[in-house]
Amino acid sequence: DVLGIEQFQLFHHNGGSQDRSRIIRYYYHKDPYARLMPHAYDAWATVAAESSVPVVTKTGGVIIVQKGSAQQATVERYAESLSAIDAGRGVTFEWLGNDELAYRYPQFRPPYEVKVCYQQDTGIADPLRGNAAHIGLARGYGATILEQCAVEQVQADADGVTVTTAHGVFHGRRLIVAAGAWSNQALASLGFQMPLTVTQEQVTYFATPHLKEFAIGAFPVFQWKTDTNIYGFPIYGEVATKAAIDASGPAVTPETRTYEADPVREQRLERWLVEHL
């Protein structure tokens, strides 16, 4: 038997696995992550095949950096990480300059000479669809899912683990913890803590009258590497483009985070977009 335990309601908005879009890509700053990505793509393909719920939409993706800047080496490291993937996978990339970028994606208006890494398999993984498909498939295979059921204690013994919750005590041979920002709280009773830093991040959806120009197929997922790293998406999930400043939020805990937008970060992002798109 398999039991899934969720401290909130299913599809809640308290953690980091909500909304409609996350970037999925092969390239990373370290080779071990790049080597994991074929398995991630394959796993989502299996979920889609078994559920008939597509989770990944390939859009193509670009990483843009000012030529000669300190961040150029980071982007080149991303491209090099693709060599860690089995050649039989056929994962390739292209280097583009200003002219090629303008030809493919005239929406971008870099104010300086750029170096651009384009990878065709980059795209969007939909958290809402992914969560729903996983839950539906798990139930279809006989799993039980409990929601509004906070974990109070975890104890390990020779036969497995005992999990005490607000709705009862459960014993199992194996425990998988996927608690995000609450991981250390879930593991505290085992005397195990991970070096996690929880931050409060913020994304913004921008409505546009130019829907065709920012639709999938016409506009890619993008990352723009500067001192302020910006990323964004074509129109997906909402009739708007989504963009954010990467990893820019303050350190918080699950208890101290707020649900209030930071107007300073929002204005900073909007100014950047006006200058570059």
ABEGO torsion letter per residue (X at the ends): XBBBBBABBBGBAABAABEABBBBBABBABAAAAAAAAAAAAAAAAAAAAAGBBABBBAEBBBBBBBGBAAAAAAAAAAAAAAABBAAAGBBBBBBBAAAAAAABAABBBABBBBBBBBAABBBBBAAAAAAAAAAAAAAAGBBBBBGBBBABBBBBAAEBBBBBAAEBBBBABBBBBAEAAAAAAAAAAGBBBBBBBBBBBBBBBBBABAAAABBGABBBBBBBBABBBBBBBBBGBBBBBBBBBGABBBBBAAABBABBBAAAAAAAAAAAAAAX
